[in-house]
Amino acid sequence: MWTMKFRKYMAPFYLLAIHLILSCQTSGTSDDRNPESIVRSYNQLGYDLNNPDRIIYLPGALREISGITKVDTSTLACIQDESGILYLFDLTTNRIKHHSFFANPGDYEGIARIDKRIFVLRSDGAIFEIPDYESPVTGVISYPSGIPAADNEGLCYDNKNKRLLIAPKSKIKGEKESKRAIYAFNPDTKKLDSKPAIEFNLKEIQEFAIRNNVDLPLTKKKEKPKIELKPSAIAIHPLTNRLYLLSGVEKLFIVFSMDGRVEYIEKLDNNLFKQPEGITFLQNGDMIISNEGQSGQANLLIFRHKGE
């Protein structure tokens, strides 16, 4: 992380560089696929994860895209993990239609929307609240979430329970090696619930993978599937109220009930999912997953929802 003194003197150069990148961007090319010409293999959730219905390649400013959330049927709010910039991306024109600075450079990993408010999660657990994404960014406040983990990436809004959910990538301090947890944060009182909102048992996930013949790497003793569960993104399905989780390092797509029971696991294709870091849903159930660019272009993969 940069020191505060270095940030102070480099900020003008940093802002200039961002503006140059944005001014030189070209519209993202889109790979619109014709569903009629593809033999589909839908999973039980109603998605064909091997054949996105649309691929949108993102401009250079979003090469390190780290989080996405739906704003409306044609707009996503996006962040990237090196700069405190909020981007609004138009899914119809494949362009960034607006960007605004909300904080100094940092490791920003998760994003969620509540009405007009945007919440951004930094990896150290700090939360940044943007009062109105439709207006010039002013009055941004930041506060510690108090989450007992040092590496946090997943953030989403649980509309049913009116809370933000935070998914640590690292093991919770004091937790057993076989346990993982998601915490709830009240966006109005700015308080973290003392107990986890959802707990996961890695042994139960392993057993589910075995019962359902999920093709996963094995542990060193080659006895059970190797599952570490390091969430890179989470989202709640608008139609089923299930929790969808991406474990980016492992390239795992896992669906849980809201009480932590695993309901589905699928190994993601390495060639298609280069580095899955964000997930969100449109109101009709269509799913969007973002991939960081690594050495190439970042992209958005859009999967239409067939229905279960």
C-alpha positions in Angstrom: 0.0 0.0 0.0 1.2 3.5 -0.8 2.1 5.8 2.1 -0.1 8.8 2.8 2.7 11.1 1.9 3.4 9.4 -1.4 -0.4 9.5 -2.2 -0.5 13.2 -1.5 2.2 14.1 -4.0 1.2 11.6 -6.6 -2.5 12.3 -6.6 -2.5 14.9 -9.4 -0.5 12.6 -11.7 -2.8 9.7 -10.8 -5.9 11.7 -11.7 -4.4 12.8 -15.0 -3.5 9.2 -15.9 -7.0 8.0 -15.2 -8.5 10.8 -17.3 -6.2 9.9 -20.2 -7.2 6.3 -20.1 -10.8 7.1 -20.1 -10.5 9.7 -22.9 -8.7 7.2 -25.1 -11.0 4.3 -24.5 -13.0 2.7 -27.3 -16.3 1.0 -26.9 -16.1 -2.5 -25.7 -16.7 -5.1 -28.4 -19.5 -7.4 -27.8 -19.8 -11.1 -28.6 -23.5 -11.5 -28.9 -24.3 -15.2 -29.3 -27.4 -16.6 -31.0 -29.0 -18.9 -28.5 -30.7 -20.8 -31.3 -27.4 -21.9 -32.8 -25.9 -23.3 -29.6 -26.8 -26.6 -28.1 -27.5 -25.7 -24.5 -26.7 -27.7 -21.4 -28.6 -25.9 -18.6 -27.8 -26.8 -15.0 -30.6 -27.3 -12.5 -30.5 -23.5 -11.7 -31.4 -22.6 -15.3 -27.9 -21.4 -16.6 -25.6 -22.8 -19.2 -22.2 -21.7 -17.7 -20.2 -23.0 -20.6 -22.1 -20.8 -23.1 -22.7 -17.2 -22.2 -25.4 -15.5 -24.2 -23.3 -12.4 -24.5 -19.7 -11.4 -23.9 -18.8 -7.8 -23.5 -15.1 -6.8 -23.6 -14.3 -3.9 -21.3 -12.1 -0.9 -21.9 -8.7 -0.5 -20.3 -9.9 1.5 -17.4 -11.8 -1.6 -16.1 -9.0 -4.1 -16.7 -8.8 -4.7 -13.0 -12.6 -4.9 -12.5 -13.2 -6.3 -9.0 -16.9 -5.8 -8.4 -20.2 -5.2 -10.1 -23.8 -4.5 -9.0 -27.0 -3.9 -11.0 -28.3 -0.3 -11.2 -31.1 -0.9 -13.7 -31.8 -3.2 -16.7 -29.1 -1.6 -18.8 -26.6 -0.2 -16.3 -24.0 -1.7 -13.9 -22.1 0.1 -11.2 -18.5 -1.1 -11.3 -15.2 -0.7 -9.3 -11.7 -1.8 -10.0 -9.3 -2.8 -7.3 -6.6 -0.2 -7.7 -8.5 3.1 -7.7 -11.3 4.8 -5.8 -13.4 5.4 -8.8 -17.1 4.5 -9.4 -17.9 3.6 -13.0 -21.4 3.4 -14.5 -21.3 1.0 -17.5 -24.0 1.0 -20.2 -24.8 -2.6 -21.3 -26.5 -1.4 -24.4 -23.7 0.8 -25.8 -20.9 -1.2 -24.2 -19.4 2.0 -22.8 -18.6 3.7 -19.6 -21.2 6.5 -19.4 -20.0 8.1 -16.2 -17.1 7.9 -13.7 -16.5 9.7 -10.5 -13.8 9.6 -7.8 -14.9 8.6 -4.3 -11.6 7.9 -2.5 -7.8 7.6 -2.7 -6.2 4.6 -4.4 -6.7 1.4 -2.5 -7.7 -2.3 -2.7 -11.4 -2.0 -3.5 -13.1 -5.4 -3.9 -16.9 -5.4 -3.4 -19.8 -3.2 -4.3 -23.5 -3.1 -3.5 -26.5 -0.8 -4.1 -29.4 0.2 -1.9 -31.7 2.4 -3.8 -29.5 5.4 -4.8 -26.8 4.6 -2.3 -23.6 2.8 -3.3 -21.5 0.9 -0.8 -17.9 -0.1 -1.6 -15.9 -2.6 0.4 -12.1 -2.3 0.7 -10.2 -5.4 1.4 -9.3 -4.3 5.0 -13.0 -4.2 5.9 -13.5 -0.5 5.5 -16.8 0.5 3.9 -17.3 3.6 1.7 -20.8 5.0 1.3 -21.7 7.1 -1.8 -25.0 8.9 -1.0 -26.3 9.1 -4.6 -24.8 7.5 -7.7 -26.9 9.8 -9.9 -25.4 13.0 -8.5 -21.8 14.3 -8.4 -20.0 12.3 -5.8 -20.0 14.4 -2.6 -20.4 13.6 1.0 -18.8 10.2 0.8 -18.3 8.7 4.3 -16.1 5.8 5.3 -16.1 3.7 8.4 -14.6 0.4 9.6 -17.0 -2.6 9.4 -15.4 -4.2 12.4 -15.3 -7.6 10.6 -12.7 -9.9 12.2 -10.9 -10.8 8.9 -8.0 -9.1 7.1 -8.9 -10.0 3.5 -12.5 -9.2 2.4 -13.8 -9.4 -1.1 -17.5 -10.2 -1.3 -20.3 -7.7 -0.7 -24.0 -7.7 -1.5 -27.3 -6.4 -0.3 -29.8 -8.7 1.3 -33.0 -6.9 0.5 -35.2 -9.3 2.5 -33.3 -8.7 5.7 -32.2 -5.1 4.9 -28.5 -5.8 5.5 -25.2 -5.8 3.7 -23.5 -9.2 3.6 -19.6 -9.3 3.8 -17.7 -12.4 2.7 -14.1 -12.6 3.9 -11.7 -14.4 1.6 -9.5 -15.4 4.5 -10.4 -17.6 7.5 -12.1 -15.7 10.3 -9.8 -15.1 13.3 -10.5 -17.8 15.9 -12.6 -20.0 13.6 -11.8 -23.6 12.9 -10.1 -24.5 9.7 -13.2 -26.3 8.5 -15.5 -23.3 9.0 -16.2 -20.2 6.9 -18.6 -17.4 7.6 -20.4 -14.4 6.1 -21.2 -11.4 8.3 -24.1 -8.9 8.3 -23.6 -5.2 8.5 -26.5 -2.8 9.1 -26.1 0.1 6.6 -28.1 2.5 8.7 -26.7 2.0 12.2 -23.2 1.2 10.7 -22.9 -1.8 13.0 -21.7 -5.3 12.3 -23.7 -8.2 13.9 -21.5 -9.9 16.5 -22.4 -13.4 15.2 -22.1 -14.6 11.6 -25.2 -14.3 9.4 -24.3 -17.4 7.5 -21.8 -20.2 8.3 -20.4 -22.8 6.0 -19.0 -26.2 6.9 -16.2 -27.2 4.4 -16.7 -30.9 5.3 -20.4 -30.7 4.3 -19.4 -29.0 1.0 -16.8 -31.8 0.3 -19.5 -34.4 1.0 -21.9 -32.7 -1.4 -19.2 -32.6 -4.1 -18.6 -36.4 -3.6 -22.3 -37.3 -3.7 -22.9 -35.2 -6.9 -19.7 -36.3 -8.7 -18.3 -32.8 -9.0 -15.0 -33.0 -10.7 -12.6 -31.2 -8.4 -8.9 -31.4 -7.5 -8.2 -33.8 -4.6 -6.5 -33.2 -1.3 -2.8 -34.2 -0.9 -3.9 -37.6 0.4 -6.3 -37.8 -2.5 -9.1 -38.8 -0.2 -11.6 -35.9 -0.7 -12.2 -33.0 -3.1 -10.0 -30.0 -2.2 -12.2 -27.0 -1.3 -10.8 -23.9 0.4 -13.8 -21.6 -0.2 -12.2 -18.2 -0.7 -15.1 -16.0 -1.9 -14.3 -13.3 -4.5 -17.9 -12.3 -5.0 -21.4 -12.9 -3.6 -24.9 -12.0 -4.7 -28.5 -13.0 -3.8 -30.7 -14.3 -6.6 -33.8 -11.9 -7.0 -36.2 -14.8 -7.8 -35.1 -17.6 -5.5 -33.4 -15.8 -2.7 -30.4 -18.1 -2.8 -26.9 -17.0 -2.1 -24.5 -17.3 -5.1 -20.8 -17.4 -4.4 -17.7 -17.3 -6.6 -14.5 -18.8 -5.2 -12.3 -17.1 -7.8 -9.0 -18.8 -7.0 -10.6 -22.2 -7.2 -12.9 -21.3 -10.1 -15.9 -22.6 -8.2 -19.5 -21.6 -8.6 -21.5 -22.5 -5.5 -25.1 -21.9 -4.5 -26.3 -21.9 -0.9 -29.6 -21.6 0.9 -29.6 -18.6 3.2 -29.0 -20.9 6.2 -25.7 -22.0 4.7 -26.7 -25.4 3.2 -24.9 -26.1 -0.1 -27.4 -26.7 -3.0 -25.2 -26.6 -6.1 -21.5 -26.7 -7.1 -20.0 -26.3 -10.6 -16.4 -26.1 -11.6 -15.9 -23.1 -14.0 -14.0 -23.4 -17.3 -10.6 -21.8 -16.9 -10.6 -20.6 -20.5 -13.9 -18.8 -20.1 -13.5 -17.6 -16.5 -10.0 -16.1 -16.5 -10.4 -14.4 -13.1 -14.1 -14.2 -11.9 -14.3 -11.3 -9.4 -17.9 -10.0 -9.6 -21.4 -11.3 -9.9 -24.8 -9.6 -10.0 -28.4 -10.3 -11.3 -30.9 -8.4 -13.4 -34.4 -8.5 -12.0 -35.5 -11.2 -14.4 -32.8 -13.6 -13.1 -30.2 -13.0 -15.9 -26.8 -13.4 -14.4 -23.7 -11.3 -15.1 -20.2 -12.4 -14.0 -17.1 -10.1 -14.5 -13.6 -11.3 -15.1 -10.4 -9.3 -14.5 -8.3 -8.9 -17.6 -5.0 -10.3 -16.2 -2.8 -9.8 -19.3 -5.7 -9.3 -21.7 -9.1 -7.6 -21.7 -11.5 -7.8 -18.8 -15.0 -8.9 -19.7 -18.6 -9.4 -18.6 -20.3 -12.7 -19.2 -24.1 -12.6 -19.4 -26.2 -15.7 -18.9 -29.9 -15.7 -19.6 -32.0 -17.4 -17.0 -34.1 -20.2 -18.3 -35.9 -20.9 -15.0 -35.7 -23.9 -12.8 
